[in-house]
Amino acid sequence: MLTVLRTSWPLLLGVLLFMVGNGMQGTLLGVRGAIEGIGTYQMSVVMSGYFAGFLFGSQMTPVMIRRVGHVRVFAALGSLISAVLILYAAVPHWLAWAALRVVIGFSFSGVYITAESWLNASSTNETRGQALSAYMIVQMIGIVAGQVLMNTADPAGWTLFVIPSVLVSLAFTPILLSVAPAPTFAEVQRLNFRKLFAASPLGVVGMFVMGGVFSAVFGMASVWGTQAGLSVPQISIFIASIYIGGLIAQYPIGWISDRMDRRRLIFFVSAVGSVAMLAAFLLAPGFWLLTLLGAVIGGVANPLYSLLVAYTNDYLDNSDMAAASGGLLFVNGIGAMMGPPVTGWLMEAVGTGGFFLFLSLLTAFLAAYALWRMTRRPAMAPEDTGAFTVISPAATALAVGEALEAAQDESPSAPPPQLH
């Protein structure tokens, strides 16, 4: 780990500052939206814009990197993010915010892919796992730190928009001044959807469902908190608990998944999430119990993404894994665009508890589908499955890089797949 930190600290420091900015802007918009009198459903449209932009960015960034290189893409998108963070306060209208969220989602997607492919290229086979762990930890620390900074000023003013803008502007300074050379970028052909679905129906359906879960949890939590009457410190604590729960649960669930039928674990984790969110909907618990339930849904959402990727890869050749990662990310993005609007509609239809009802229904569906898939084909022996890797939608580029390298190791003479 010390080797990783010594060689990659400029990149990790930049990612940390980016994540502080991203963590602040998502929470801040939910709080400021209520101050500006923007309705729940309108805010859900605003929040969905980020995921639409993120999906578009995941498709366009490789093309941009190939044309102008990592450094220029990173600097250009970082500048866009910094500008958007200020424009939120200058144009407090939900349509303007929705458009700006598309831009910032596109930009953050590009920044993640650029940074992660850079980190992947600078790592060796021996240090890549440590680099990924350090990257995920830095992400979580940055987002939690963003929640702390939410309490430093009045959300009705400009200061909380200026702080993340400045941090993002500073974020790419250590990276651009680093002496480490920018890597080459290998593009990956997306796996045919029918082939991907035939290989793992649970993987494809699960990734679509998890897109809705991710976008509802990470896009609408601050909107829910504001509508539920929570204070800014309480909203910050609740959102921080989601990320902390996700970080804590990744590793034990990953360890277990390498030793049993992953479908059983997907069923169990999904069922736990569904019951927890149903309890939040039915019982109207107090704040500290809500915080615990927030940690539960975070501890369900993050590991499930990794579980579904690992399960899908169990049924693919190494040569197909890189392309499958891109396909799964696309499916996840489609689901993510639908999450906030459906959540907003439910919150208007049944009250603020609609936030938890939506999460309960999605995770219940995934649990039921995993249970049904267990009746369709026999389980693969644990020793025949691949190793669980901690990963999130933002870290898919690293998974693609690892899959490409594995495929090249098996077929040294074969060129990497190209996108035509």
One Martini backbone bead per residue (centre of mass of N, CA, C, O) as a GRO file, in nm:
protein
  420
    1MET     BB    1   0.055   0.063  -0.019
    2LEU     BB    2   0.299   0.258  -0.005
    3THR     BB    3   0.365   0.239  -0.305
    4VAL     BB    4   0.103   0.357  -0.408
    5LEU     BB    5   0.119   0.630  -0.259
    6ARG     BB    6   0.393   0.721  -0.380
    7THR     BB    7   0.300   0.699  -0.697
    8SER     BB    8  -0.034   0.811  -0.656
    9TRP     BB    9  -0.095   1.074  -0.486
   10PRO     BB   10  -0.191   1.287  -0.692
   11LEU     BB   11  -0.440   1.129  -0.785
   12LEU     BB   12  -0.572   1.078  -0.504
   13LEU     BB   13  -0.595   1.374  -0.425
   14GLY     BB   14  -0.774   1.460  -0.659
   15VAL     BB   15  -1.006   1.263  -0.600
   16LEU     BB   16  -1.071   1.368  -0.320
   17LEU     BB   17  -1.158   1.655  -0.411
   18PHE     BB   18  -1.377   1.568  -0.605
   19MET     BB   19  -1.553   1.413  -0.390
   20VAL     BB   20  -1.616   1.651  -0.216
   21GLY     BB   21  -1.767   1.808  -0.437
   22ASN     BB   22  -1.977   1.587  -0.506
   23GLY     BB   23  -2.095   1.546  -0.222
   24MET     BB   24  -2.197   1.838  -0.188
   25GLN     BB   25  -2.381   1.889  -0.441
   26GLY     BB   26  -2.598   1.675  -0.389
   27THR     BB   27  -2.692   1.777  -0.108
   28LEU     BB   28  -2.732   2.083  -0.164
   29LEU     BB   29  -2.962   2.067  -0.372
   30GLY     BB   30  -3.176   1.941  -0.187
   31VAL     BB   31  -3.179   2.183   0.011
   32ARG     BB   32  -3.205   2.430  -0.189
   33GLY     BB   33  -3.467   2.346  -0.330
   34ALA     BB   34  -3.652   2.406  -0.087
   35ILE     BB   35  -3.576   2.706  -0.060
   36GLU     BB   36  -3.676   2.761  -0.373
   37GLY     BB   37  -3.951   2.580  -0.418
   38ILE     BB   38  -3.891   2.298  -0.521
   39GLY     BB   39  -4.019   2.021  -0.614
   40THR     BB   40  -3.991   1.686  -0.588
   41TYR     BB   41  -4.016   1.604  -0.890
   42GLN     BB   42  -3.825   1.818  -0.999
   43MET     BB   43  -3.579   1.713  -0.836
   44SER     BB   44  -3.573   1.434  -0.971
   45VAL     BB   45  -3.496   1.543  -1.248
   46VAL     BB   46  -3.238   1.675  -1.165
   47MET     BB   47  -3.097   1.414  -1.055
   48SER     BB   48  -3.114   1.247  -1.327
   49GLY     BB   49  -2.913   1.413  -1.497
   50TYR     BB   50  -2.650   1.291  -1.395
   51PHE     BB   51  -2.698   0.997  -1.513
   52ALA     BB   52  -2.721   1.079  -1.804
   53GLY     BB   53  -2.440   1.209  -1.823
   54PHE     BB   54  -2.277   0.964  -1.728
   55LEU     BB   55  -2.354   0.778  -1.960
   56PHE     BB   56  -2.250   0.956  -2.190
   57GLY     BB   57  -1.957   0.980  -2.085
   58SER     BB   58  -1.885   0.672  -2.101
   59GLN     BB   59  -1.894   0.687  -2.424
   60MET     BB   60  -1.707   0.955  -2.490
   61THR     BB   61  -1.431   0.955  -2.342
   62PRO     BB   62  -1.260   0.757  -2.515
   63VAL     BB   63  -1.266   0.941  -2.764
   64MET     BB   64  -1.129   1.189  -2.635
   65ILE     BB   65  -0.868   1.053  -2.546
   66ARG     BB   66  -0.778   0.962  -2.829
   67ARG     BB   67  -0.759   1.258  -2.946
   68VAL     BB   68  -0.616   1.438  -2.674
   69GLY     BB   69  -0.595   1.304  -2.406
   70HIS     BB   70  -0.584   1.297  -2.066
   71VAL     BB   71  -0.505   1.586  -1.981
   72ARG     BB   72  -0.718   1.751  -2.141
   73VAL     BB   73  -0.969   1.611  -2.038
   74PHE     BB   74  -0.930   1.661  -1.738
   75ALA     BB   75  -0.916   1.975  -1.748
   76ALA     BB   76  -1.183   2.034  -1.896
   77LEU     BB   77  -1.379   1.887  -1.697
   78GLY     BB   78  -1.293   2.032  -1.440
   79SER     BB   79  -1.381   2.316  -1.535
   80LEU     BB   80  -1.679   2.250  -1.571
   81ILE     BB   81  -1.741   2.175  -1.281
   82SER     BB   82  -1.662   2.443  -1.148
   83ALA     BB   83  -1.872   2.615  -1.304
   84VAL     BB   84  -2.136   2.468  -1.224
   85LEU     BB   85  -2.120   2.513  -0.912
   86ILE     BB   86  -2.181   2.822  -0.951
   87LEU     BB   87  -2.442   2.820  -1.135
   88TYR     BB   88  -2.648   2.715  -0.938
   89ALA     BB   89  -2.669   2.990  -0.775
   90ALA     BB   90  -2.730   3.179  -1.029
   91VAL     BB   91  -2.958   2.941  -1.133
   92PRO     BB   92  -3.255   2.882  -0.947
   93HIS     BB   93  -3.362   2.642  -1.161
   94TRP     BB   94  -3.470   2.334  -1.249
   95LEU     BB   95  -3.393   2.337  -1.551
   96ALA     BB   96  -3.107   2.435  -1.516
   97TRP     BB   97  -3.018   2.212  -1.322
   98ALA     BB   98  -3.065   1.974  -1.511
   99ALA     BB   99  -2.859   2.063  -1.723
  100LEU     BB  100  -2.616   2.080  -1.524
  101ARG     BB  101  -2.627   1.780  -1.439
  102VAL     BB  102  -2.549   1.668  -1.709
  103VAL     BB  103  -2.274   1.803  -1.725
  104ILE     BB  104  -2.159   1.693  -1.452
  105GLY     BB  105  -2.195   1.393  -1.518
  106PHE     BB  106  -2.017   1.388  -1.765
  107SER     BB  107  -1.759   1.496  -1.624
  108PHE     BB  108  -1.727   1.284  -1.399
  109SER     BB  109  -1.705   1.043  -1.581
  110GLY     BB  110  -1.446   1.138  -1.725
  111VAL     BB  111  -1.270   1.165  -1.473
  112TYR     BB  112  -1.284   0.875  -1.378
  113ILE     BB  113  -1.178   0.732  -1.631
  114THR     BB  114  -0.912   0.883  -1.648
  115ALA     BB  115  -0.802   0.820  -1.363
  116GLU     BB  116  -0.835   0.504  -1.370
  117SER     BB  117  -0.661   0.445  -1.619
  118TRP     BB  118  -0.411   0.573  -1.498
  119LEU     BB  119  -0.391   0.391  -1.246
  120ASN     BB  120  -0.381   0.123  -1.399
  121ALA     BB  121  -0.117   0.187  -1.568
  122SER     BB  122   0.060   0.242  -1.290
  123SER     BB  123   0.010  -0.054  -1.235
  124THR     BB  124   0.055  -0.365  -1.115
  125ASN     BB  125  -0.034  -0.681  -1.049
  126GLU     BB  126   0.054  -0.645  -0.739
  127THR     BB  127  -0.093  -0.333  -0.703
  128ARG     BB  128  -0.391  -0.313  -0.809
  129GLY     BB  129  -0.559  -0.388  -0.560
  130GLN     BB  130  -0.447  -0.161  -0.381
  131ALA     BB  131  -0.530   0.072  -0.564
  132LEU     BB  132  -0.834   0.020  -0.551
  133SER     BB  133  -0.864   0.045  -0.247
  134ALA     BB  134  -0.756   0.334  -0.223
  135TYR     BB  135  -0.964   0.460  -0.412
  136MET     BB  136  -1.221   0.384  -0.250
  137ILE     BB  137  -1.140   0.521   0.014
  138VAL     BB  138  -1.110   0.807  -0.100
  139GLN     BB  139  -1.397   0.839  -0.193
  140MET     BB  140  -1.535   0.810   0.083
  141ILE     BB  141  -1.386   1.036   0.229
  142GLY     BB  142  -1.477   1.266   0.043
  143ILE     BB  143  -1.785   1.241   0.083
  144VAL     BB  144  -1.787   1.268   0.392
  145ALA     BB  145  -1.644   1.545   0.396
  146GLY     BB  146  -1.874   1.689   0.244
  147GLN     BB  147  -2.079   1.663   0.479
  148VAL     BB  148  -1.921   1.834   0.680
  149LEU     BB  149  -1.910   2.101   0.500
  150MET     BB  150  -2.223   2.155   0.504
  151ASN     BB  151  -2.179   2.297   0.814
  152THR     BB  152  -2.019   2.589   0.739
  153ALA     BB  153  -2.292   2.701   0.603
  154ASP     BB  154  -2.540   2.858   0.433
  155PRO     BB  155  -2.751   2.717   0.189
  156ALA     BB  156  -2.869   3.011   0.093
  157GLY     BB  157  -2.598   3.071  -0.017
  158TRP     BB  158  -2.265   3.068  -0.173
  159THR     BB  159  -2.039   2.913  -0.018
  160LEU     BB  160  -2.122   2.604  -0.081
  161PHE     BB  161  -2.045   2.652  -0.390
  162VAL     BB  162  -1.750   2.751  -0.371
  163ILE     BB  163  -1.597   2.525  -0.230
  164PRO     BB  164  -1.618   2.296  -0.451
  165SER     BB  165  -1.502   2.467  -0.680
  166VAL     BB  166  -1.221   2.501  -0.557
  167LEU     BB  167  -1.152   2.201  -0.512
  168VAL     BB  168  -1.172   2.121  -0.811
  169SER     BB  169  -0.956   2.318  -0.914
  170LEU     BB  170  -0.732   2.175  -0.731
  171ALA     BB  171  -0.743   1.869  -0.815
  172PHE     BB  172  -0.569   1.889  -1.101
  173THR     BB  173  -0.291   1.996  -1.012
  174PRO     BB  174  -0.127   1.739  -0.915
  175ILE     BB  175  -0.171   1.584  -1.183
  176LEU     BB  176  -0.052   1.792  -1.395
  177LEU     BB  177   0.234   1.806  -1.219
  178SER     BB  178   0.305   1.534  -1.275
  179VAL     BB  179   0.564   1.305  -1.388
  180ALA     BB  180   0.372   1.112  -1.481
  181PRO     BB  181   0.279   0.942  -1.741
  182ALA     BB  182   0.058   0.911  -1.975
  183PRO     BB  183  -0.151   0.686  -2.090
  184THR     BB  184  -0.284   0.460  -2.266
  185PHE     BB  185  -0.597   0.380  -2.456
  186ALA     BB  186  -0.814   0.107  -2.444
  187GLU     BB  187  -1.062   0.003  -2.625
  188VAL     BB  188  -1.401  -0.140  -2.597
  189GLN     BB  189  -1.606  -0.381  -2.690
  190ARG     BB  190  -1.927  -0.443  -2.685
  191LEU     BB  191  -2.133  -0.671  -2.582
  192ASN     BB  192  -2.367  -0.848  -2.685
  193PHE     BB  193  -2.668  -0.847  -2.536
  194ARG     BB  194  -2.758  -1.140  -2.583
  195LYS     BB  195  -2.496  -1.267  -2.477
  196LEU     BB  196  -2.506  -1.140  -2.197
  197PHE     BB  197  -2.786  -1.252  -2.113
  198ALA     BB  198  -2.720  -1.552  -2.160
  199ALA     BB  199  -2.490  -1.564  -1.949
  200SER     BB  200  -2.653  -1.331  -1.742
  201PRO     BB  201  -2.953  -1.248  -1.635
  202LEU     BB  202  -2.892  -1.150  -1.345
  203GLY     BB  203  -2.681  -0.939  -1.417
  204VAL     BB  204  -2.859  -0.755  -1.594
  205VAL     BB  205  -3.103  -0.711  -1.409
  206GLY     BB  206  -2.941  -0.625  -1.160
  207MET     BB  207  -2.809  -0.369  -1.287
  208PHE     BB  208  -3.071  -0.221  -1.340
  209VAL     BB  209  -3.170  -0.214  -1.048
  210MET     BB  210  -2.910  -0.077  -0.927
  211GLY     BB  211  -2.946   0.186  -1.071
  212GLY     BB  212  -3.201   0.268  -0.911
  213VAL     BB  213  -3.074   0.252  -0.630
  214PHE     BB  214  -2.839   0.446  -0.659
  215SER     BB  215  -3.000   0.701  -0.754
  216ALA     BB  216  -3.183   0.715  -0.508
  217VAL     BB  217  -2.973   0.727  -0.282
  218PHE     BB  218  -2.760   0.948  -0.422
  219GLY     BB  219  -2.998   1.159  -0.526
  220MET     BB  220  -3.255   1.156  -0.288
  221ALA     BB  221  -3.168   1.186   0.014
  222SER     BB  222  -3.176   1.500   0.046
  223VAL     BB  223  -3.468   1.535  -0.039
  224TRP     BB  224  -3.591   1.363   0.177
  225GLY     BB  225  -3.471   1.509   0.427
  226THR     BB  226  -3.610   1.779   0.372
  227GLN     BB  227  -3.908   1.673   0.362
  228ALA     BB  228  -3.873   1.538   0.663
  229GLY     BB  229  -3.720   1.774   0.847
  230LEU     BB  230  -3.428   1.779   0.838
  231SER     BB  231  -3.134   1.877   0.912
  232VAL     BB  232  -2.832   1.934   0.790
  233PRO     BB  233  -2.674   1.751   0.988
  234GLN     BB  234  -2.862   1.504   0.950
  235ILE     BB  235  -2.823   1.467   0.648
  236SER     BB  236  -2.518   1.426   0.661
  237ILE     BB  237  -2.522   1.174   0.840
  238PHE     BB  238  -2.699   0.995   0.665
  239ILE     BB  239  -2.519   0.996   0.410
  240ALA     BB  240  -2.259   0.899   0.545
  241SER     BB  241  -2.376   0.620   0.633
  242ILE     BB  242  -2.399   0.500   0.351
  243TYR     BB  243  -2.093   0.498   0.281
  244ILE     BB  244  -1.988   0.348   0.531
  245GLY     BB  245  -2.152   0.091   0.488
  246GLY     BB  246  -2.028   0.022   0.211
  247LEU     BB  247  -1.733  -0.006   0.307
  248ILE     BB  248  -1.770  -0.226   0.530
  249ALA     BB  249  -1.931  -0.455   0.352
  250GLN     BB  250  -1.754  -0.542   0.112
  251TYR     BB  251  -1.547  -0.753   0.234
  252PRO     BB  252  -1.722  -0.974   0.372
  253ILE     BB  253  -1.896  -1.031   0.121
  254GLY     BB  254  -1.662  -1.106  -0.064
  255TRP     BB  255  -1.556  -1.344   0.100
  256ILE     BB  256  -1.817  -1.512   0.086
  257SER     BB  257  -1.855  -1.524  -0.232
  258ASP     BB  258  -1.595  -1.724  -0.268
  259ARG     BB  259  -1.777  -1.970  -0.085
  260MET     BB  260  -2.042  -1.945  -0.272
  261ASP     BB  261  -2.334  -1.899  -0.401
  262ARG     BB  262  -2.403  -1.591  -0.530
  263ARG     BB  263  -2.714  -1.603  -0.544
  264ARG     BB  264  -2.763  -1.636  -0.241
  265LEU     BB  265  -2.631  -1.367  -0.162
  266ILE     BB  266  -2.805  -1.182  -0.331
  267PHE     BB  267  -3.065  -1.261  -0.193
  268PHE     BB  268  -2.990  -1.188   0.100
  269VAL     BB  269  -2.905  -0.891   0.065
  270SER     BB  270  -3.168  -0.796  -0.067
  271ALA     BB  271  -3.359  -0.881   0.163
  272VAL     BB  272  -3.238  -0.702   0.379
  273GLY     BB  273  -3.291  -0.435   0.232
  274SER     BB  274  -3.599  -0.464   0.207
  275VAL     BB  275  -3.669  -0.485   0.509
  276ALA     BB  276  -3.538  -0.221   0.602
  277MET     BB  277  -3.707  -0.031   0.411
  278LEU     BB  278  -3.985  -0.121   0.513
  279ALA     BB  279  -3.943  -0.028   0.802
  280ALA     BB  280  -3.902   0.273   0.731
  281PHE     BB  281  -4.191   0.302   0.605
  282LEU     BB  282  -4.379   0.185   0.851
  283LEU     BB  283  -4.234   0.306   1.141
  284ALA     BB  284  -4.105   0.579   1.173
  285PRO     BB  285  -3.820   0.631   1.267
  286GLY     BB  286  -3.572   0.752   1.414
  287PHE     BB  287  -3.281   0.896   1.341
  288TRP     BB  288  -3.075   0.672   1.437
  289LEU     BB  289  -3.219   0.443   1.291
  290LEU     BB  290  -3.198   0.568   1.011
  291THR     BB  291  -2.892   0.564   1.003
  292LEU     BB  292  -2.868   0.259   1.016
  293LEU     BB  293  -3.037   0.209   0.757
  294GLY     BB  294  -2.843   0.361   0.575
  295ALA     BB  295  -2.608   0.162   0.617
  296VAL     BB  296  -2.757  -0.079   0.500
  297ILE     BB  297  -2.808   0.023   0.209
  298GLY     BB  298  -2.509   0.070   0.154
  299GLY     BB  299  -2.430  -0.236   0.226
  300VAL     BB  300  -2.598  -0.333  -0.029
  301ALA     BB  301  -2.534  -0.172  -0.290
  302ASN     BB  302  -2.225  -0.199  -0.331
  303PRO     BB  303  -2.189  -0.515  -0.321
  304LEU     BB  304  -2.394  -0.589  -0.546
  305TYR     BB  305  -2.238  -0.484  -0.781
  306SER     BB  306  -1.992  -0.670  -0.744
  307LEU     BB  307  -2.146  -0.938  -0.750
  308LEU     BB  308  -2.263  -0.912  -1.040
  309VAL     BB  309  -1.995  -0.896  -1.185
  310ALA     BB  310  -1.874  -1.162  -1.079
  311TYR     BB  311  -2.102  -1.348  -1.178
  312THR     BB  312  -2.080  -1.285  -1.479
  313ASN     BB  313  -1.772  -1.364  -1.511
  314ASP     BB  314  -1.814  -1.673  -1.453
  315TYR     BB  315  -1.960  -1.689  -1.769
  316LEU     BB  316  -1.682  -1.585  -1.891
  317ASP     BB  317  -1.444  -1.501  -2.082
  318ASN     BB  318  -1.171  -1.309  -2.067
  319SER     BB  319  -1.226  -1.174  -2.354
  320ASP     BB  320  -1.528  -1.062  -2.243
  321MET     BB  321  -1.505  -0.883  -1.980
  322ALA     BB  322  -1.461  -0.597  -2.083
  323ALA     BB  323  -1.721  -0.577  -2.252
  324ALA     BB  324  -1.917  -0.645  -2.019
  325SER     BB  325  -1.860  -0.399  -1.841
  326GLY     BB  326  -1.976  -0.195  -2.042
  327GLY     BB  327  -2.262  -0.321  -2.059
  328LEU     BB  328  -2.333  -0.302  -1.755
  329LEU     BB  329  -2.303   0.005  -1.732
  330PHE     BB  330  -2.529   0.072  -1.930
  331VAL     BB  331  -2.760  -0.066  -1.781
  332ASN     BB  332  -2.721   0.092  -1.518
  333GLY     BB  333  -2.774   0.376  -1.645
  334ILE     BB  334  -3.066   0.331  -1.726
  335GLY     BB  335  -3.170   0.279  -1.439
  336ALA     BB  336  -3.069   0.552  -1.314
  337MET     BB  337  -3.258   0.748  -1.476
  338MET     BB  338  -3.529   0.626  -1.332
  339GLY     BB  339  -3.511   0.658  -1.023
  340PRO     BB  340  -3.583   0.956  -0.937
  341PRO     BB  341  -3.867   0.989  -1.071
  342VAL     BB  342  -4.000   0.753  -0.919
  343THR     BB  343  -3.940   0.855  -0.638
  344GLY     BB  344  -4.085   1.129  -0.665
  345TRP     BB  345  -4.364   1.012  -0.725
  346LEU     BB  346  -4.393   0.851  -0.458
  347MET     BB  347  -4.356   1.094  -0.264
  348GLU     BB  348  -4.621   1.231  -0.370
  349ALA     BB  349  -4.821   0.984  -0.325
  350VAL     BB  350  -4.711   0.874  -0.007
  351GLY     BB  351  -4.470   1.035   0.066
  352THR     BB  352  -4.157   1.023   0.199
  353GLY     BB  353  -4.167   0.702   0.215
  354GLY     BB  354  -4.121   0.646  -0.093
  355PHE     BB  355  -3.819   0.613  -0.080
  356PHE     BB  356  -3.826   0.333   0.073
  357LEU     BB  357  -4.026   0.182  -0.105
  358PHE     BB  358  -3.857   0.171  -0.361
  359LEU     BB  359  -3.616   0.016  -0.240
  360SER     BB  360  -3.779  -0.231  -0.148
  361LEU     BB  361  -3.889  -0.319  -0.425
  362LEU     BB  362  -3.622  -0.358  -0.574
  363THR     BB  363  -3.487  -0.563  -0.375
  364ALA     BB  364  -3.717  -0.769  -0.388
  365PHE     BB  365  -3.695  -0.832  -0.687
  366LEU     BB  366  -3.401  -0.931  -0.682
  367ALA     BB  367  -3.448  -1.162  -0.484
  368ALA     BB  368  -3.660  -1.313  -0.655
  369TYR     BB  369  -3.486  -1.351  -0.910
  370ALA     BB  370  -3.255  -1.507  -0.777
  371LEU     BB  371  -3.434  -1.742  -0.683
  372TRP     BB  372  -3.528  -1.825  -0.966
  373ARG     BB  373  -3.242  -1.873  -1.095
  374MET     BB  374  -3.178  -2.123  -0.909
  375THR     BB  375  -3.389  -2.306  -1.095
  376ARG     BB  376  -3.232  -2.292  -1.393
  377ARG     BB  377  -2.936  -2.350  -1.266
  378PRO     BB  378  -2.661  -2.464  -1.156
  379ALA     BB  379  -2.416  -2.436  -0.949
  380MET     BB  380  -2.110  -2.310  -0.907
  381ALA     BB  381  -1.820  -2.384  -0.807
  382PRO     BB  382  -1.616  -2.198  -0.612
  383GLU     BB  383  -1.340  -2.293  -0.757
  384ASP     BB  384  -1.464  -2.181  -1.053
  385THR     BB  385  -1.450  -1.900  -0.961
  386GLY     BB  386  -1.400  -1.584  -0.929
  387ALA     BB  387  -1.281  -1.311  -0.789
  388PHE     BB  388  -1.359  -1.073  -0.581
  389THR     BB  389  -1.425  -0.722  -0.661
  390VAL     BB  390  -1.396  -0.409  -0.571
  391ILE     BB  391  -1.676  -0.215  -0.698
  392SER     BB  392  -1.796   0.050  -0.911
  393PRO     BB  393  -1.919   0.244  -1.147
  394ALA     BB  394  -1.660   0.436  -1.128
  395ALA     BB  395  -1.459   0.156  -1.154
  396THR     BB  396  -1.482   0.013  -1.440
  397ALA     BB  397  -1.215   0.081  -1.580
  398LEU     BB  398  -1.045  -0.114  -1.409
  399ALA     BB  399  -1.186  -0.372  -1.496
  400VAL     BB  400  -1.120  -0.344  -1.793
  401GLY     BB  401  -0.813  -0.347  -1.763
  402GLU     BB  402  -0.791  -0.628  -1.631
  403ALA     BB  403  -0.929  -0.788  -1.859
  404LEU     BB  404  -0.735  -0.716  -2.081
  405GLU     BB  405  -0.481  -0.836  -1.949
  406ALA     BB  406  -0.584  -1.123  -1.922
  407ALA     BB  407  -0.630  -1.170  -2.224
  408GLN     BB  408  -0.331  -1.112  -2.310
  409ASP     BB  409  -0.200  -1.338  -2.138
  410GLU     BB  410  -0.344  -1.572  -2.300
  411SER     BB  411  -0.303  -1.379  -2.583
  412PRO     BB  412  -0.023  -1.232  -2.688
  413SER     BB  413  -0.087  -1.201  -3.011
  414ALA     BB  414  -0.338  -1.050  -2.944
  415PRO     BB  415  -0.521  -0.791  -2.995
  416PRO     BB  416  -0.698  -0.557  -2.878
  417PRO     BB  417  -0.996  -0.459  -2.862
  418GLN     BB  418  -1.207  -0.271  -3.083
  419LEU     BB  419  -1.381   0.022  -3.164
  420HIS     BB  420  -1.617   0.066  -3.455
   0.00000   0.00000   0.00000
